[in-house]
Amino acid sequence: MANRPVGRKKHITDDGKGISTSHSGLGSGPVGVPRQTSSAGKRAAVGGGLSLPVIIILVVIFMMRGGGTEQTYDTSSSSSSSSGQSSYSQSQGYGYSASVPSSLVSDQKPDTSVASGSRDKRTQIIGDGKDTVTVMVYMCGTDLESKYGMATNDLREMMGATYGDNVNVIVYTGGCSGWKNSSVSSSVNQIWQVKGGQLVNLVRDDGSKAMTDHNTLSSFIKYCTANFPANRNELIFWDHGGGSVSGYGYDEKYKGSGSMRLGDIGKALSDGGTTFDFIGFDACLMATAETALLLDKYADYMIASEETEPGIGWYYTNWLTKLGQDTSVSTIDLCRNIIDDYTSACAAQCRGQKTTLSLTDLAEFANTVPAKLGAFSRSVSGLIENENYRTVSDARYTTREFAQSSKIDQVDLVHLAMNMGTSEGSELAEAIRSAVKYNRTSTDMTNAYGISVYFPYKRTSYVDPACSEYDAIGFDDDYAKCIRQFASLEVSGQAAAGGTSSPVSTLFGTLSGSGVSTNDLVSSLLSGGFDLISGLDSSNTSFLSDRAMSAEETDTYISHNSFDPTALVWNNGAISLSEEQWELVHDLDLNVFYFTGDGYIDLGLDNTITFDENNDLVCENDSTWLSVNGQPVAYYRTDTTVTDDDTVISGYIPALVNGERMKLIVVFNDAQPYGYIAGASEDYRDGQTETTAKNVTELNAGDEIRFICDFYGQDGGFSDIDYIGAPHIYDGNEVLSNTEIDSGKMVISYRFTDIYNNEYWTPTVKR
């Protein structure tokens, strides 16, 4: 029997209030809030019915120059300076605290072995505390600082450390429109030394230049090595991170400068002329195979996160103090301290936000991984060429993915290699696990082994840019070939299904085509019919030329391995599919809509799925949906993690927070089955940046939240920022529950996703 995509079932219980049989639903009425029209355009306001608690039973899912006089500053609270910079106090910001639990070190022991044949370490530790260390912190403050004071908080942590003259902590600042302290300039870039619990200004004006320009970074490195020579050098990148494709950094002042991609990082490090004990990223998503192989020429170790970082980032006080106590501490022990501090602080202050941080021996990684990665890549290409695309697609789909809602397509490389089920995959996984010397994750994170990789699935428009970066950094050609072949066949499958779909056809009664391959559609795509697939155009589709099979073989394969949406027909409240068709289904979600009279509000996706005794999908819904304080909201599930101790479902609620587009992070687990808001993440649009910001740890009391949604109008119009309900003022006591919705206006459909990442919606059912 084929596996079924299985989700959670929610059950309504009587909490003493009873289940309402008379309610206003989402529209107008004595309790509801009527839809509004404003000068900003049509806005859908959704009122609330009675709040009904829900018990959620969770089930496993189916699968630089310059000088100047030294000046000393601190970041204590003060009134705004004459330059207009705002002051910072411990009570300001978004709840970031310098305190961490006293018990930081885990029982996990780092691996101190090194595979034979690995190069000698470039940094030679003298020993007996005689080493001199320069820690270079490249701090692009950006909106993480101007909105939330995250950089100022980390500066305060550095100032709280105790160390002597044989440790130099040098910080380069810039990239921010307004610092949350009265010392650092938002007008020009500056260089600071953290010394004696204060910030000592070394370069008051290094000009105003983009922090994502590799020349800015190389200039800073040269300044540090010239003015603070040491036998141990450390480099820390502080800001947004984008990983394999977009690299590091978002400069708030020079938004058009883009990010510092991996090739640019390589140029900066080469021009800087210094090698490092470790290079670390206090930024999201940078623990990738691509980054590790790039950095091998310039450092002995890499410390970085596979996942999006919580807003508190690294905790600097403890490990800098430990370094001051013994400047000859081994790099592995020092980085273990960084990782333990970080994961412990995140566990204490950022509950529900997934956390990873790993230490990779770059010498061993460069020695053992490339050959095995090449063999693995060739084996994946072989699977596709031998008409086993589905095996590869299934392996990719079931692999641990990071920053899922951002669709950057970074997955854990060990997990991917193991899921592929080949001997080459097993050997690659073993080599990576050996090269990763220390790795810790939050308790709700599984299958994260320390190194991720880009592998396309959700957004094939990144394939060409990724392969361009691979050329720039000398990444494995065989790997580039295998992902291009995979993406080419995936997009061919999408074209054969008629291209990118949406729920419009099912909402308005015109279901999409059969989804069965036709050579005309595939040929149209390959000859320039890019409008079939969202995000693709002539600038990012050269990968289509890398076909694992001929056009005729591709057409035949797709026609024999295509999901047939014409089978999505309700028969006595159930949908029955053959076992062969279920094998082509990767994901299944409940999609709920609310009819307003002139269109449909998209209330989101959840995994409340029910099958009957015949293993047929049953249309079963209790006419409730997730609400915040009784106000129904749009909600999208992103991930389910099952461990021996807990089952955790994560998702998000789209919203405007103080006018900024955000995703409110929502978590359900065994301890809190009703769910809670665990923080928020920036939701960048319109090409503002391709990198990912650290999560906001918590919201502030008094923040204004406007819940938003997608809206499909009967006139064919579409909006991705219609309002739901009235403005909400956050107070930290928000209650999540399931609220009854007017069953006469609630419309449900189930979204099927196939092995080509095509999406199909069932006919709608009114509740």
N, C-alpha and C positions, 0 to 999 in steps of 0.2 A: 504494500500500500504506500502511496506517495505521502510524504510529510505534508502537513497542513500548516500554514501560518497561523499560529495561535497567539491570542493576546489575553489581556486581563478581562475579567468580568466584574462589573460593579453591581452591587446589590443595595437597594434602598432599604433602610431600616427605620422603624418608627422611633423617633427620639423623644417621644412624649408630646410633640406638636401634632403628630399625625401627618398623613400625606394629603396635601391639598387637592381637592377636586374642583376648586374654583380659583383660578389665578389669572393674572393679566398677561402672562407670557412676556414676549419681547417687544410688543408693540405698545400702542397707546392704551390708556386705561387708568383706573384710579391709582394703581401702584406703578404702572409702567411710565417710561419717559418717551414722549412722542418723537418721531423722526423730525429732524430740523433741516432747514435750508439756510445757508449763510452765504456771505459774499465770497467765502473761500470755496464755494461749491457745495454740492449735495453732501450731506452728512447723515449717516444712519445712526440714530440713537436707539439704544436697546434698554428697555426697562427691566426690572427684575420681578420675578414671582416670589413665592415663599422659599426660604432656604431650607434644603433638606440634606442632612448629613448623609454621607455615603461611607460604607465599608468597602474597601477595594481589596479583592482577593487577587493576588498576582500570580500569573502562570508563566512559565518559560515561553519566550517567543521562538518561533521557527526562525529556525533561523531567521697759536699755536704759535703760532708766531706771537711775538710781542713780549713785553716785559712789564715794568711798572713797579711801583712801590707796593709792598705787601700790606694788605689791609685785612683786619680780622672782623668777622661778622658772626652772628649766630642766627638761629631760626626760631627764636622764642617769640612769643606773642607781642605784637606792638601795633601801633596804629599804622595806617597806610602811609607809605613813603611819598615824598614829593613827586617821585617818578610815576606814581600811580600804581605801583606794585602793591598787592594786597598782603596783609600780614597773615601769619599762620599760628594757630594755637591748637593745643591737643584736642580741644573740644570741637574744632572745625573739621571739615572734610567729611568723609563717609565712613567713620567708625574704625579707621585703621589705628591699631594700637601697637606699641613697641613691645608689649608683653607677650611672652610665649610660655608654654608649660615648662616647668623645671626639668621634667624627664624628657629629654630630647633624643637620646641615642637609642636606636632600635637594637634588638637582639640580632638582627641580620648582620652578617660579617661581610666586608668587602672582599672581593677576589684580588689577591695580590700577585697571582701568577701571570706570566707573560708567555705567549706562544713562541716556540723556537723560530728563529728566522726573523723576528721583529727587530727593527732598528733600535739602536741605543737611544735613550731619552736625550733630547737636546738640552734640557735644563739639568745641570749637575748640582745637587744639593751638597753644600759643604759639610754641614752637620754641626753638632754641639752649639746650636743657637747662633752660629756665626754668619748665617745667611742674611742678605739684605733683600727686601721684597718691595717691589713697586706694583701697586694695584691700580690699574687704569680703568676708570668707570666712564663709559661713553653714554651720557645721560641725555637723550632727546626727550624732553619733558612732555611735549605734545599735549593732547587733550586729556591724557591720564593725569597730568598735573593741573592744567588750567581749570578742569572741572572738579577733580576729586582730590588733589593734593597728594597723589601717590608718590611722586618724586621727592617732595619735601619730607614726607614721612620716612622714606628710605635714607635721606640725608641725615635726619635726626637719629636714625638707628646707627648710622656710621659714626656720628658724633658721640654716641653713647658707648662706643668701644674704647678699650684701654690698650694702648700699645706704645712702644718707644720709637726712637729715631730710626731704627732699622726697618720700620714699616712705613711706606709712603702711600697714602691713599689720595690719588689725584683724580678729580672729577671735571669732565668737560660738560658744560651746560649749554642748551640752546633748543631751538625747535618748538618753543612754547609761547603762546600769546599772553600768558599771565601766570606768574609763579605765586604759589600760596605762601610766600614768605617775603620779608622785606629786604632780603639781601640779593637774591639772584635776579639778574636783569632779564627782561623779556624783549629788550631792544637789540641787544648784541649777544654774541656767544662769549662765554667766559671760561676761565680755568681756575679751579679751586683746589686747595689742599685741606683735607680733614685732619686737623691737628689739635691735640689738647682739648678735645671736646668742642671745637669751634670750626667754622669755615674760614680759611685764610685765602684771601683773593690773590692769585698769582698773576693772572692776565685779566685786566678789567674790561678790555675791549678787543676781542679777536675778530671783530667785524660781524656782519650779519650775513651768514651763508647757510645753505641747506645742510642739515645734519645727515641727510641721505646721500650727499655727494661724497664719493669715496676719497676725494682729496682732503676733505675736512677731517675724516678719520685718520688718514695717514699722517697729516700734519700734527695731530694730537699725539700720535704714537711717537713721532720724532721728537716732539717737545719733551715728552716724559723721559725718553731714554737719554736725551742730552742733559736734562736738568736733574734727573733722579736715577742715575745709573744703579743697577742692581743685578745680582746674579739670578734672581727669580723675578720674572715679570708675569703678571696676570692681566687679562683683558676681559672686561664685562660689558656686554651690550645691554643697554636699558631702554626699553620702549615697546612698541608693537612688534609682533613677529608674524611672518607669513609662511615660513618654511621653505619647501623645495622650489616653488615657482616664484613667489614674490619676495622672498628673503626677509630683510630686516628694515623696520623703521617707517614712521609716518611723521613728517615734519609739518606741524600745524601752521607754520608761517610760510612754508614753501610747498603748498599742497601739490602744485604742478610738477614738483621734482620727482614724484613717485617714490618708490622704495629703493633701498640699496640691495639689489639682487645678489645672488651668490657670486656671480662673476665679478661684480663690483667690490664685494667684500674681499675677494681674492686679490684684486688690484690694490686695494688699500693696505692689506697686510704685506703684500710684496713691496710696495713703495715704502711702507713704514720701516722695513729693514730690521725688524726685531722678531725673535721667536719667543714663544710663551710657554710657561709651565702649564697653565690651562687657559682656555678661552671659554667663557661662560655667557649664557644668554638669559638675562632676567627679562625674558620676552616669551611670547607664546610660540609653540609649534616648531621650534628650531632643532629639535633632536631628531634629525633625519640622516639617512645614509648619504644623501647628497652633501649635506653640510659637513659630515664627518670626513668624507674623502677629500673635500676641499681644504679643510683645516689641517690635514696631516702635515703639510709642508711648513706650517707655522706654529704648531703647538703639539704638546705631548698628550693632553687630555681635553675633552670637551664635556662640559656640564650644561645640560639643556633639558627642556620639557617637550614631550610628545604632544601634550594636550594644551588647551588654553589655560593660562595661568590665572588664578584668583588675584584680585586686585592688590592684596598685601605684598605679593611678590616675595623675593628672598628676604630673609631676616638677617640683617648684617651684623648686629652687635656681637653675638656670641662667637662666630667664626673669626671675625677680625681680632677679637680679644684673644682667642686661642692662638692665632697666628702671632700676635704680639708676645705671648708667653713663650713660644718656641718657633722661631722663624725657620727652623729646620724640620718642622713637622712634615711628614710625607704628604705628597699631593693627594694620595688616595684618602688618607685620614682627614685632611683638611676639607676635601670635597664631600666626604661622608658627613662631616659636621654641617656643611651648607645644606645638604639634602635633608638631613634629619631635622634641622631647624625649620626649614621651609615646610616640609610635610606636617610637622607637628603644629606649627603656627596655623597652617591652613585648616587642619583638622579642628583646631580650637575656635577659629574665627570665621571659617568659610564653609560651614556644614552644607553638604549637598552639592558642592562644586568639585567636580572631578579634578584630581591633582596627580601629576607625574613629575619626576625629576630623576635624571640618570647621569652617570659618569661613564664615559667611554674612553678606553685606552686607544688613542688614535694610531699609535705605532702598530699595535696588534691588529686593529681594524684594517689598516691599509695593507698589512701583510697577509691576512687570512681571508678577508671578505671579497675583494674584487674578483678573484678567479671563481669562487663559488657563486657569486652573484651572476657572473657571465654564464656559467653552466646552468644555473636556475633559469635565467632568462631564455636561453636556448631551449630548455625543456618546455617552458611555457609557450614559446613560439611553435614548438613541435606539436603540442596539444591542439593549438588553434589550426595549424596546417593539416592535422589529421582529423579535423572535424569534431574536436572536443572543446569547442568554444564554451559550451554550457558548463563544463567542468571548471574552466577558468573563471567564468562569470559567477558561478556558485561560490567558489573559493573567495573571490573578491568581495562578494556581498556579505558573507558570513565573517569577514575579518574585522577586528576592532578598528573602528574609524574615529578620527579625532576632529573636533570642531564641526560636528555633523551638520548643524543647521547652516554653516557657511559654505558647504559643498566644495571644500578645497581638495577633497579626494586624497587625504593623507591617511595611511593605514599602517598598523604595526607590521613591520617587515618579518619578524619571526612568526607571528600568527599567520600572515599571508603565506609564507613559505611552508608552514606545517599544513595549512588547509589545502594546499595544492596537491598533497598526497604523493609526491615524487621523492625519489632518493636524493635528487639534487636539492629539493626544498629542505629536506631534513638536514643535509650537510650545511646548507647556508644558515639555517636556524641555529645549529650548534655553534658555528663560527661567530655569529653575532652575539649569542648569549655569553660566549667566552670573552669577547672583547668588551662587553658592558660590565664594568667592574663593580658597580653599585647602582641599584635601581629601587626606588620606593614610589608607591602610589597610594592614593586614598583607598579606603576599604571598599568603596563602591566602583572601583576600576579593576577590570579583569583583562587578561590577555594584552597587557601593555608591558613589553619586555625591554624598553629603553630606546629603541631606534625605529623610526617610521620611514615611510617612503611614499613618493607620489605614485598612485596607480589610478588611472582615470576610470570613472564609472558614472558619476552624477553630472559632471560638467566637462565635456570633451573639448570645449573651447580653450582649455588650459594645456592641451597636449602639445601644440606647436610651441608655445612659450616655454614649456618645460624642456622640450628637446633642444631648444635654442640655448637654454642655460646649461644643459648637459654638454653641448659643444664648447661652451665657454669655460667650463670647469674640468673638462676631460672625464666626464662620467661615462659609465659603461655603454658602449654602442649597442651591444646585444640587448641590454635592458631597454634602451630607447626604441629599438626595433620591435620588441615584444609588446610594449604598451601602445605603439602606433598601430600594430596589427590588431590588437584587441579593440582599440577605439574605432578603427576603420570598420570592423565587422559589427560592432555595437551600433554605430551610426547608420550603417546599412540596414540593420534590423529596424531602427527607428524610422528610416525613410520608407521601408517597405510597409510599415504600419500606418503610413500617411503623415509622418512627421510629428512634431510636438503637439500634444493634446492638452485639453483643459476640461473642466466639468461643464462648460457652457452647453455642449451638445446634449448632454443628458438632462440638464436643468430645464432646457427649453424644448426637449422632446425630439431631438434629431441626433440619434446615436451615430458615432463615427463609423468609418468603414470596417471591412472585415478584418483588417490587420494581417491578411495573408499576403506574402511577398508577390510583387510584380516587378518584372525586370525593368519596366519603364520608369518606375519610381526610383529604383536604385540607380539606374543610368542617369536619370535627371539630377540626382544629388551629386554623383561623381563628375558630371559635366558642368556643374555650376549652379544647380538648383538649391542654393544654400538656405533659402527662405523656409525650407521644410523643417529645419532644426533650429530651435531657439539658441542664440548665442554664436552661431557659426556664420562666417562670411568668407570672402576670398582671402582675407588676411590670416586666417587661422585654420585652414583646412588642408594643408599640404600632407598631413598624416594620412589622408584618404588614399594616397597613392601607394601606401605600404599595405598591400592586401596579402593575407596569408593564403588566399585561394583565388582562382580566377573569378571573373564576373559571373560566369555561368555556374561555377561551383558554389559561389556565395549565394546566388539566387536559389539554387537547389537546396542548400543547407537551411537557409532562412525559411523557405516554403515548408520544409519538413520539421522545422523547430520553431513554429510560430504559435503564439497564443491566439485563440479565436474568440474575440469579444462577442460574437453573435450568440455564443452559448450563455452569456450573462443575461438570462431571462428568469424572472421570478415565476416559480410554479408552486402554487399553494404555500407561498411565503418562504420558499427555499430556492437556492441555486445549486444545481448538480453539475459537476464537471468530471470528466474522465480522469483516470490516474495520470495519463500522459499529459493532460492539460495542467493538472496541479503541479507536475514536475517543472513546468515552465513559469510558475509563479514564485517570485521572490518575496513579495510583501503584500499585505492585505490590511487596509485601514478603513475604519468607519469615518465617513465624511458627512458632517451635519451642516445643514443650511437653514436659514430662516427667511421665509417669504414676507416681504414688506408691502407688497402690493405693486411696486414698480421694479422689483428685482429681488436678488437673493444676497443676503449676508452669508459669507463663508465663516462658519463658527469653528472650522478647523478639523483636525484629524486625531483620532484616538484608536487604541487597539482593543476595543471592546468587541470581541468576536465570539460568536457562538456557532457550534456545529451540532447537528442532531445525530441520532443513532446511526444514520446512514452516511455520516461524515459529509453531509451537505451543509452549505452555508445557510444559516437561518437568519432571517430579518427580525431581529429581536432588539427592541429599544424601549427604554422606560420613559421616554419623553423628558429626560433631564439632560443637563449639560453643566460643565464646570462654571462656577461663578466665584466672584470675589465679593464678600460681604453681600451676597444675594444678587449681585449684578452679573448676569451671564457675560462671558468674555470669549474671544477666539482663543483656542488652545491647540497646540501642535505637539504631539509626542515625538521625541527624537530618539530615545534609547531606552532599552531595558537591560539591566544587569542582574544576573542571578549568581549569588555566592552561597556558600554553606550557611552563612549567618543571616543573610538578608536578600530581599528582592527589591530593586530600586528602579522606578520608572522616572525618567526625566523628560521634560518638555519645556515649552515656552509660551508666554502670552505676549503678543505684539502690543506695544504701547508707546505713547509719547510721554517721556518723563521730563518735566520742565521744558517741554517743547522739543526735546531731542528724541529721535527714534531709537527705541531700545527693545530688547527681548527680555522680559521678566522670566528668570529661571525658576521653573516649578519642579518640585521633587515629591514623589510619593514613595514611602518605604514601609516596612513592617511596623516600625515604631510610630510613624505618623501616616497612617493610611489615608487620612483626609487631605494630606499634602500641605506644602508650605512654600512660600516664596524664598528662594535661597540667594537671591541677588539679581543682577541684571548684566546684560552684555550689549555693547553698542551694535546697532544695526545700520551699517554704512550703506548708502545707496548712491547711484549716479556716478560711480567711479571715484568716489572720494578717496578711498584707499583700498588696495587689495590685501593689506595686512590685517591682522586680528588684534583687537585691543584686549588687555587684561579685563577680567570680569569686575564689575562693581561688587564689592563684598556685601554691602547692604545699602538700602535706601535710607534717606534722611527723613525724619519726621517733618512734615510740612511740604514735602515734594508733591507737586501736582502731577497726577497720572491721568492721561486720557487713553482709554482702551480703544484700540483701532482694529480694523478688519479689512478684508478684501470684499468688494461689492461688485456683483454682476448685474448690470441693468438690462431690463427687457428691451431697451432701445439699442443694445449692443455695446453700451459703454462699460468701462471697467475702471475701478479705482482701488488702489492698494492702501488707502489711508482714510477710509470712512470711519467715523466715530461710533463707538458703542456706548450709550449711556452718557450721563453727565460727568464732569470732571470729578476725580476722586483725590482727596488729600490723604497722603500716606501717613499713618500713625504707628506703624509697627505691630498693630494688633489685627491685621487683616485675617479673615477667616475664609478658607477655601472649602467649598462644598459643591454638591450638585443641586441645581435649582430646576424646578419644573418649568417647561416652556410650553406655550400654547400649542397643543398637539395639532391644531388645525393649520398652523403655519410652519411647523417644524417639518423639514424635508430631509430625508437621509438617503445616502448612496454609499456604496462600498467601492473603494479604489483599489484595483489590482495593479501590481507592478511586475513586469515580466523580466526575463533574463537580459533583455536589451535596454532595460530601464524605461520601457514604454509604460505609460499609465492609461488605464481604462476604468471608466466609471460604470457601475451598474445602473439600470433604470432607477429613478428615484421612487421612494415610498414615502407617503405622508403619514405622520403619526397622529 
